């Protein structure tokens, strides 16, 4: 029996309304069974994601995309154990094992598993950045990088951490954050074995071994291993302190300095000594304390070679060398009268330290002269 208008009955998803096909939003998470098989006569963009507004021509593509929000990964690679959110991504990954990386860059010899990735890579040689941000004008080599950047302007953070609820603008930032909870540090240093949570942190660390400091300060010429360290240093020149304490209003040049300061208010001391159990607010304070147990004295005096466990102890010691001890000349007719103590421009604390430190070398007729 023929249908009206010469057309077969269509499903609710395929019926035309006002000349356009009805769109099916993903207002709730659907299983693959609920989504059903793809319809070959559906128009492009028939299935919308309610969270991001992205459109997909096939229900399976929508289902695969939804897993980027839920974090669900069910497709395992039998070769290397990596897990993927959908079968298409797994198959694309498996080309690395089955065919290698057939797409080679003629400039540097680097190979890629997909031609699209090679195209993107070539822009590192040509300098092409075809994706522009309409808000600030910044340019990018990939549309995905532009899309992630635009969330800085919109404030959109679509990727929540299931452990602590913190949200992130990209799935990559979420993945990196989750290592705080798991303790995973998958990037080891080949020189010393130290491990890091991100490849960028490893790269910055490796400059400790190479001595490379590629980030110079335009004000004073001092160089740094990372751009972040340079940025923090530049606040010395600008006086900028963008991190205020919500408790007392004190401001700091780095977020790390603020975090350390806030422990004054919270009383938190997260760094315990493994030898005696004493706790400290900073790792530096713990490291200094541990020298009590190890006997390490890494601060030598350049004048006499004596070593100290703390720089403050070395500084006090060096004041001994800054004091000139002068014996009276035999031809002197009369002893030089001492200066009026009220005119000495020396802090009382420093003067006391110097006198105590030098008492063992002062003779009976010696005179102490302060420079």
Residue, then its C-alpha position, 0 to 999 in steps of 0.5 A: x500500500x502506498x503512503x500519502x504523497x508517494x512517501x513511505x512512513x518515516x520515523x519521528x526523527x525524520x519527519x519534516x517540519x516547516x521544510x526542515x528535519x526535526x533535530x533531536x537534542x541530547x537532553x539526557x544521556x542515551x545508550x547506543x541501543x536507545x539511539x538506534x542505527x544511523x539513518x542514511x537519509x538524515x541530514x547533516x547535524x541532526x543530533x545536537x549535544x545539549x551541553x556544547x551545542x555541537x551537531x552530529x549527522x550520526x547518532x553514534x557520533x553523538x554517543x561517542x561525543x557525549x563520553x567526553x563529558x562523562x569521562x567514560x572509556x570502554x574501548x581497550x587497546x590490546x597492544x598497549x593498554x590505552x583506553x578510549x571513549x569509542x570504537x572509532x578512536x580506538x581504531x584510529x589509535x590502532x593504526x600506530x601499531x598495525x601500520x606505523x606512522x605512514x605520513x612523514x614530514x619532509x622537513x624534519x622526518x617526524x611521522x604521523x598516523x594521520x594525514x590531518x596531523x601531518x598537515x597541522x604539524x607542517x604549520x610549525x615549519x611554515x608559521x601558519x596560524x589560520x585560526x583567529x580569536x575574534x575577542x583578542x586577536x590571538x592566532x592558533x594552528x588548530x581549530x581545537x586550540x582556538x575553541x579551547x582558548x575562547x573559553x577563557x573569554x566565555x568562562x566556560x568550564x565543561x570538564x569537572x573533576x569527579x574527585x573534587x568538583x573543580x572544573x576545567x576548560x579542556x579535557x587535557x587540563x582535567x586529565x593533568x589535574x586528576x594526577x593530583x589525586x592519583x599521584x601519577x607522574x608519567x614523565x621521568x627524567x632520563x638523567x636523574x630519574x625524577x618524575x613529573x606530572x606533565x611533559x612541560x614540567x619535565x622539559x623545564x626540569x631537564x634544563x637543570x642538567x643542560x644549564x639552558x636558560x632560554x628566557x631572559x629578563x628585558x629589564x636586568x638580563x637575568x635568564x630563567x629556565x621557564x617562562x613562568x619563572x621569568x614572569x614571576x621575576x618580572x614582578x620584582x621590576x613592576x611591583x605587581x602582586x596579583x595574589x591577595x590573601x582573603x584572610x588578611x589582604x596581604x598580596x604576593x607575587x606568586x600563587x605559591x607564595x600565597x599558598x604558603x602564607x595561607x598556612x599561617x592562618x590555617x595552621x597547616x604543616x603538610x611536610x613531616x620529618x621522616x626522622x622525628x615527625x616534626x612538621x613544617x609549612x614549607x618543603x624548604x623548611x623541612x629540608x633545612x631541618x633534616x640537616x640536623x639529622x644528616x649533619x649536612x652543612x652546604x654553606x661554606x665561608x669563602x674566607x676560612x672554609x667553615x661550613x654551615x647548615x643554614x645561610x643565616x648562620x653563614x651570614x652571621x659568621x661572615x661578619x667576623x671577617x668584616x670587623x678590622x682589628x687594629x693594634x696601637x702603634x708603638x710610637x703612639x704617644x697616647x691611646x686613641x680615645x674611644x668614640x662616644x657610643x652614642x655616635x656609633x651607627x651600628x645596630x646594637x644586635x650586630x654590635x653585640x654579635x661582633x664583640x662576642x665573636x671577637x673577644x677571643x682575639x682581642x688583646x688587652x691593649x687592642x682597640x676595636x675599630x668599626x668601619 
